[in-house]
Amino acid sequence: MANITRHDPFSLARTDPFGDIDDLFKGFFMRPVLMEGQPQMQIKMDVKEDDNAYTVHADIPGVKKEDIHVSIDGNQVSISAETKIEKEEKKGEKVLRSERYVGKVARSFTLAHEIDEAKSQAKYSDGVLELTLPKKAASSAKKLAIQ
């Protein structure tokens, strides 16, 4: 919630007329600028954990399963997807407005435990990618006998 303060124009307290300029540019170069008329796609997901595995549900609507790629490197998981334009215009018909996203989108995240890539599974149905990512068995520490 924002802090609300009262401004007294007759106050003798010194004010900085350029103080809000920093706020204006804060984050300007950090976020990509979205051009008007270009839809933006994001991969939204839920990550759940139990004793043996992580379960990830990622919303990736309008993408064919052949165009989704998942890579696992230790405890880092990367998901990428690509949508393409499919020309379905009929003769004499023209597109007046298109709001569908076309292009690539990717998301990476790090989990607390390393993932067993060999036992991992991925399913894609109704625009939702479901990943089952079993945790790698912790290597047991071996105690050496000192001679």
LUMZA-184531 format. One line per 2 residues: for each residue x, y, z of C-alpha. Coordinates in nm, 3 decimals. Example, Ala and Ser with C-alpha at 12.3 -4.5 7.8 and 13.67 -1.06 7.14 Angstrom:
2
1.230:-0.450:0.780  1.367:-0.106:0.714 $
% end
This chain:
147
0.000:0.000:0.000  0.133:0.345:-0.087 $
0.224:0.598:0.176  0.002:0.902:0.141 $
0.142:1.235:0.251  -0.007:1.579:0.250 $
0.169:1.848:0.047  0.172:2.195:0.197 $
0.271:2.450:-0.070  0.344:2.714:0.195 $
0.577:2.494:0.399  0.929:2.623:0.454 $
1.068:2.269:0.440  1.309:2.223:0.154 $
1.175:2.007:-0.128  1.362:1.858:-0.418 $
1.180:1.941:-0.743  1.381:1.675:-0.930 $
1.340:1.399:-0.670  1.074:1.213:-0.866 $
1.285:1.191:-1.181  1.475:0.895:-1.036 $
1.145:0.716:-0.981  1.044:0.794:-1.338 $
1.348:0.619:-1.484  1.382:0.348:-1.218 $
1.343:0.015:-1.392  1.305:0.175:-1.737 $
1.603:-0.009:-1.877  1.537:-0.322:-1.673 $
1.206:-0.418:-1.833  1.155:-0.484:-2.203 $
0.941:-0.221:-2.367  0.620:-0.362:-2.510 $
0.520:-0.198:-2.832  0.151:-0.124:-2.865 $
-0.037:-0.379:-3.067  0.207:-0.662:-2.996 $
0.070:-0.927:-2.762  0.310:-1.069:-2.507 $
0.319:-1.433:-2.399  0.450:-1.551:-2.065 $
0.492:-1.898:-1.924  0.303:-1.899:-1.595 $
0.360:-2.196:-1.369  0.300:-2.367:-1.037 $
0.577:-2.569:-0.872  0.495:-2.823:-0.603 $
0.730:-3.042:-0.401  0.697:-3.364:-0.208 $
0.961:-3.589:-0.052  1.054:-3.758:-0.381 $
0.988:-3.514:-0.666  0.885:-3.174:-0.795 $
0.570:-3.129:-1.003  0.551:-2.833:-1.240 $
0.237:-2.715:-1.421  0.323:-2.457:-1.687 $
0.058:-2.275:-1.892  0.168:-2.266:-2.256 $
-0.152:-2.226:-2.459  -0.165:-2.233:-2.838 $
0.164:-2.417:-2.885  0.213:-2.757:-3.046 $
0.390:-3.009:-2.826  0.660:-3.051:-3.093 $
0.750:-2.683:-3.043  0.805:-2.713:-2.665 $
1.154:-2.792:-2.534  1.252:-2.876:-2.177 $
1.612:-2.911:-2.064  1.745:-3.013:-1.724 $
2.096:-2.939:-1.602  2.149:-3.044:-1.241 $
1.891:-2.841:-1.050  1.826:-2.589:-1.332 $
1.517:-2.641:-1.549  1.457:-2.449:-1.873 $
1.134:-2.444:-2.072  1.108:-2.285:-2.416 $
0.825:-2.274:-2.669  0.768:-2.126:-3.011 $
0.450:-2.031:-3.192  0.440:-1.976:-3.566 $
0.206:-1.802:-3.806  -0.018:-2.037:-3.995 $
-0.169:-1.883:-4.306  -0.538:-1.972:-4.317 $
-0.665:-1.672:-4.510  -0.933:-1.741:-4.765 $
-0.938:-1.569:-5.102  -1.070:-1.213:-5.066 $
-1.039:-1.225:-4.687  -0.800:-1.000:-4.496 $
-0.694:-0.988:-4.134  -0.827:-0.679:-3.957 $
-0.667:-0.746:-3.617  -0.449:-1.023:-3.481 $
-0.378:-1.049:-3.108  -0.217:-1.390:-3.104 $
0.142:-1.413:-2.992  0.394:-1.527:-3.250 $
0.754:-1.593:-3.155  0.965:-1.762:-2.889 $
0.922:-1.756:-2.514  1.147:-1.913:-2.251 $
1.167:-1.950:-1.876  1.434:-2.099:-1.648 $
1.429:-2.168:-1.278  1.647:-2.334:-1.016 $
1.525:-2.593:-0.768  1.674:-2.678:-0.428 $
1.767:-3.038:-0.521  1.927:-3.188:-0.829 $
1.689:-3.359:-1.072  1.718:-3.717:-1.199 $
1.697:-3.650:-1.575  1.654:-4.019:-1.663 $
1.333:-4.055:-1.460  1.183:-3.714:-1.546 $
0.857:-3.704:-1.743  0.672:-3.438:-1.943 $
0.308:-3.438:-2.057  0.130:-3.167:-2.258 $
-0.248:-3.149:-2.264  -0.500:-2.866:-2.309 $
-0.230:-2.597:-2.310  -0.071:-2.714:-1.983 $
0.274:-2.872:-1.965  0.310:-3.105:-1.666 $
0.661:-3.196:-1.558  0.737:-3.466:-1.302 $
1.093:-3.412:-1.184  1.219:-3.678:-0.940 $
1.489:-3.567:-0.699  1.829:-3.731:-0.736 $
1.915:-3.961:-0.450  2.156:-3.786:-0.219 $
2.497:-3.940:-0.240  2.577:-4.098:0.090 $
2.892:-3.973:0.248  3.155:-4.238:0.295 $
3.355:-4.231:0.613  3.716:-4.317:0.565 $
3.906:-4.512:0.824  4.226:-4.342:0.927 $
4.526:-4.573:0.937 $
% end
